[in-house]
Amino acid sequence: MFLARWLTSFCARRRPSPPPTSRRCGTAAALASPFLPADFDPARATVTLLAGRGLYPLLCARRILAAGVRLCLIASEDAEEELMELLPEERRARYNAGQIGKLLRRLGEYGSTHALMAGQVAPKRLFHGLRLDGTAIRLLAGLRRRNAETIFGALAREVGRRGVRLLDARCFMEQDLAREGYMTKTRPRLDQLAHGIAVARAVAALNIGQGIVLHRGTVLAVEGFDGTDRMLLRCADFATDHKWFIKTSKPDQDLRFDVPVLGLRTLDALAAGGIRALAVEAERTILLDRENFLREADRRRMGIWGYGIVS
């Protein structure tokens, strides 16, 4: 436990401070999200959601609308139809991941003041099946390394050049952020977890992946290009108890487009992999529909612990 306390304290010291422009501002904006910029005016803003697939963009869109903020939508080809139906036709569009020029034009047509990225984009879609337009070709040609981080980072810069501010991806999702400490009735022991968090952070710093599976100090699996769920499923080959799944963020994580997100499908993969303990970084991990997520974890007798400033 001494090591766990020490590592948690060490991680907290290394955690970057919030940007100076972020604070709880104005009553309406504060109700929407504490991660919004200080000058965000919900009465004048137009937020365009750049949406992938899954529950995340659907929840985010509903909360933006509930906050009284004008919302527009640019969604990937595989985004859920339920998401599209939230908005009138003139405020929604679909696009292929290679059509960056179309995306940027839509931002202007919608009068966007802010944009927010939410939802899953399968890594293979960044490299296969793209219909690249001229803007995308120019963007990719300027990258020395091509991975999810560099591609989304370049897109963020293009969005910014058009006067549209890309928001922290946690905006409007505060109620789904992981808390510090135990979040479930099941409370697995934290022995050896300090070592696991250190390894997970080291792996994330190398841009390999953001998760590992640990058994009594031994790393059983590392998340790679195949993603979280497939890594967890691989662990079914290890017939042993006391496995931990540790999810983390990178030391220099760009929280505008790269926030760790877990949902009910993650619990299914954990169960299939024989894993009943999960550690996540508090305030930097989204647990989709958190209360339902935690109820289901309790039903499955899984333990979830959030590490952060206080453990």
C-alpha positions, -999 to +999 in steps of 0.1 A: +000+000+000+029+023+006+039+020-031+003+025-042+001+057-022+035+069-034+027+063-071-007+079-068+009+110-053+036+109-080+010+108-107-008+137-092+023+158-091+029+151-128-007+158-138-008+190-159-028+219-145-060+229-162-056+255-190-057+291-176-088+298-196-108+270-180-130+277-149-166+274-137-181+303-156-216+318-158-245+300-144-257+284-176-222+274-188-213+259-154-245+238-156-233+226-190-197+217-180-169+229-159-144+221-187-157+248-210-135+279-218-141+309-195-155+329-224-180+303-235-214+319-240-241+292-243-266+318-257-243+327-286-222+295-292-228+270-319-211+237-310-206+212-339-202+176-328-176+157-348-191+123-341-179+087-345-199+056-336-211+044-302-231+057-272-206+085-264-217+110-291-253+103-285-251+111-247-229+141-255-254+155-280-284+151-257-265+169-229-255+198-252-291+202-263-303+200-227-279+228-218-296+250-243-266+253-267-272+253-304-259+220-318-249+209-353-236+175-363-209+161-386-210+123-382-190+095-395-206+071-420-211+044-393-225+068-366-259+056-351-290+067-369-305+076-335-279+103-332-287+118-366-324+119-357-317+144-329-313+173-353-331+187-384-316+178-418-301+213-423-280+209-391-265+174-397-243+157-422-223+125-427-188+123-440-161+098-448-130+101-426-109+112-457-132+141-466-115+167-444-123+196-468-160+188-466-159+187-428-142+221-427-167+236-451-196+223-430-181+239-399-182+273-417-217+267-431-231+259-397-215+291-382-196+270-357-179+287-329-167+255-312-163+219-321-162+187-300-149+153-310-168+123-295-172+087-304-152+058-317-133+058-350-119+023-357-081+027-361-082+008-394-105+035-409-076+059-406-056+039-430-080+018-451-111+027-471-105+064-471-117+086-499-091+113-496-099+148-508-072+175-515-073+188-480-067+154-465-039+146-489-021+179-479-027+172-442-013+137-444+016+147-465+028+171-438+030+144-411+063+127-404+045+100-383+010+088-391-010+075-363-043+083-346-027+110-324-009+128-352-038+126-376-063+140-351-038+166-340-034+178-375-072+180-379-075+200-347-050+225-361-070+228-393-102+234-373-084+261-353-072+279-384-108+285-393-115+302-360-133+273-345-122+263-310-119+226-304-133+218-269-120+194-243-138+161-250-150+159-214-172+189-219-208+181-210-198+146-198-188+155-162-214+132-147-198+102-164-162+108-153-145+082-131-142+092-095-113+086-072-113+056-049-136+025-051-167+030-072-182-005-067-193-027-038-166-052-048-133-039-035-103-059-048-070-056-030-046-030-045-014-050-039+009-047-069-013-021-085+014+006-082+037-014-104+009-019-129+000+018-131+037+026-137+039+001-165+007+013-181+019+049-181+052+039-196+034+020-224+011+049-230+040+074-232+054+053-260+021+056-279+017+018-279-016+017-261-034+029-230-041-002-211-025-034-197-036-065-179-017-074-147-016-106-126+004-103-093+030-080-108+032-098-141+020-081-173-002-105-192-013-083-221-006-048-235-032-029-256-020-023-291-035-014-325-062-040-321-078-020-292-090-025-257-117-052-262-095-076-282-067-073-256-091-082-229-104-112-248-069-125-253-066-128-215-091-156-215-061-179-224-046-172-190-065-194-165-058-175-134-076-153-109-067-118-096-062-102-130-064-064-132-072-043-162-054-009-158-064+019-181-045+052-182-039+083-203-007+094-218+015+119-198+009+146-225-027+135-234-045+159-256-079+158-239-096+174-269-097+142-288-081+114-269-100+107-237-102+070-225-138+058-227-153+026-213-188+012-216-209-018-211-191-036-240-160-032-219-176-051-191-186-079-215-149-081-227-137-081-191-160-110-183-150-129-214-113-124-205-119-136-169-110-102-154-129-088-124-109-058-114-105-025-132-084+006-124-089+038-143-076+074-140-101+096-121-114+127-139-097+116-171-117+085-180-153+085-192-176+057-180-205+059-204-238+063-185-217+059-154-244+050-129-258+022-151-222+011-159-214+008-121-247-010-114-238-036-141-203-039-127-218-046-092-242-072-107-212-090-122-192-086-090-165-066-106-144-041-087-135-006-101-110+017-085-102+053-097-067+065-090-058+102-089-048+129-065-063+110-035-065+072-033 
